[in-house]
Amino acid sequence: MGFIKEFKEFAMRGNVMDMAVGVIIGGAFGKIVTSLVDHIIMPLVGLATGGVNFNDMFVNLSDEKVNSLAEATEKGVAVFAYGAFVQSIIDFLIIAFCIFLMIKAMNKLSKKKEPEPETAPEPSAEEKLLTEIRDLIKNK
């Protein structure tokens, strides 16, 4: 019974739950960014590079002739699909940039105002008198 209770306490800790929520949101965010890359950014990059589709870029590693990556995959032909790798790098860079922007915005929102330095309380009349006496003794 102690093991189950200990596991329940572990699972219900705030940071474990926060991590679970983060993983779920991260997965959904990854799908959004992948869609952004696949359907918006890469077509623009392809347009800028003369209609090149990075997903179809590959080097055939066999003697069998294939015209597309889909055909090579269907036939089981060994290929070096560097276009998909380039697209994955672009995905990563965009996700990293989006996370950077989100963290930067969250830090800006959560930035606490620097506390103003506390001013020393005004010395009492007795403290002033003792300070004057001390200074007179030092100067003799």
Secondary structure, DSSP 4 states (H G I P E B T S, - for coil): -HHHHHHHHHHTSHHHHHHHHHHHHHHHHHHHHHHHIIIIIHHHHHHHTTS--GGG--EE-SSS--SSHHHHHHHT--EE-HHHHHHHHHHHHHHHHHHHHHHHHHHHHHPPPPPPPPPPPPPPHHHHHHHHHHHHHHH-
